[in-house]
């Protein structure tokens, strides 16, 4: 999200409410469905059909230039003692062989300079995201978007993300307030792009608009777009995330009061996918809405692989719960009903091995990841934000979920926790889990995970220490490897040669690992790094692809 330092403080201020309530989660959070829920009441307020991006670019209005950073944070002294449970011990992987395949494709993605030239706005961090289709790789950062072929040749852009909504009569047409997400819907051969707008301005918003665009064809360059604007109500919906499912487009946000900054819980809503793909069926029906009080970091499942969920299966949201009574993965199951507008929903708390979400001790501006001098300490995304994406697969009739989030290890370093959950007649359970934290003095965090058609797993992440500039790495395992181990070791997509300065300690806020729908073998990953140290944070991004040789 693009806000000036000293602007919206509600994100971390609201986090105080989360900390004070998390001990009560052992009994399970309440769920509320339908209606106005603490001001959270998503409704579709605008929709239309638009031509290809080149035409929209000609009518798009560029924002006024602004150098800004994401979210101010309250003093560390405001935080009380952490209620979170113990750090993991037996589930930490401290060594692995170096057998990961090298990238087969690697190219520069968007950078800060390109973003500012395209949108008139500079922002920290980039909020790097991207996805791959049969012929394209689409990358989005906080205020800009670009489209490449799969060799890395730029086909369109960079342009301001709000170009997608140019000409509409609402804030989506002029605002690039950030947290953009792009996904390829393989079951419809379409692209879905979303970001939020905070009118009248990000410093003093009165509501949150979720701007959504669905391509008319599988070509994001020359095909047109269907455009939708959802008013989430008089709340701030931070960190919005998107998942593609058989029966809907699933979205989530961390909700905060616009008046007090109080944390309101997880806001979940499901959009009418069939009518968003084909407006001739009529206007999309009412969003199905769920609010989950006292839970931070819920994100929706996004389907990978060629087999969709079976008809009638619910969609899923998940987040880690770090409890004194035993750690859990919270699953919220949602089955939308677009006739009534009220979804069916249940929650499941899946037992997991112990972990600590108290990565940065809720102090030092939530920044505890060191860089070499003269770099600043970087945000470790403390507190249990599920990293993007939560992956759903239906493989041979077995439902699987892959989740990852950043944790504090017993040594005090950041590690990336990952888990594979599987469903059975007795319910969901953790099939394998592990914290990847090799004993080399490096911090690994900001992960993203995916699985190929043979159940091989790849995990991408950032890595940094006082002696290593922030770099982009990835690790993995084959299905035949011992459970709970990334036994194929670690590879490097991009070594950092610079550090971040004057970026308000921000990093991330997410990265993106995708699986190529053309072969269901090739992993694509994008994340941020610095090629040089400058006074203003001129971040870069990298896009790369790799596959295990055994996947054919």
Secondary structure by P-SEA (a helix, b strand, c coil): cccccccccccccaaaaaaacccccccbbbbbcccccccbbbbbccccccccaaaaaaacccccccccccccccccccccccccccccccccccccccccccccbbbbcccaaaaaaacccccccccccccccccbbbbbcccbbbbbccccccccccccccccccccccccccccccbbbbbbcccccbbbbbbcccccccccccbbbbbbbbbcccccccbbbbbbbbccccccccbbbbbbccccbbbbbbbbbccccccccbbbbbccccccccccccccccccccccccccbbbbbbbccccccccccccbbbbbbbcccbbbbbbbbbbbccccccccccccccccccccccccccccccccccccccccbbbccccccccccbbbbbcccbbbbbbbbbbbccccbbbbbbbbbbbccccccccccccccccccccccccccccccccbbbbbbccccccccbbbbcccccccccccccccbbbbcccccbbbcccccccccbbbbbbbcccccbbbbbbccccccccccbbbbbbbbbbbcccc
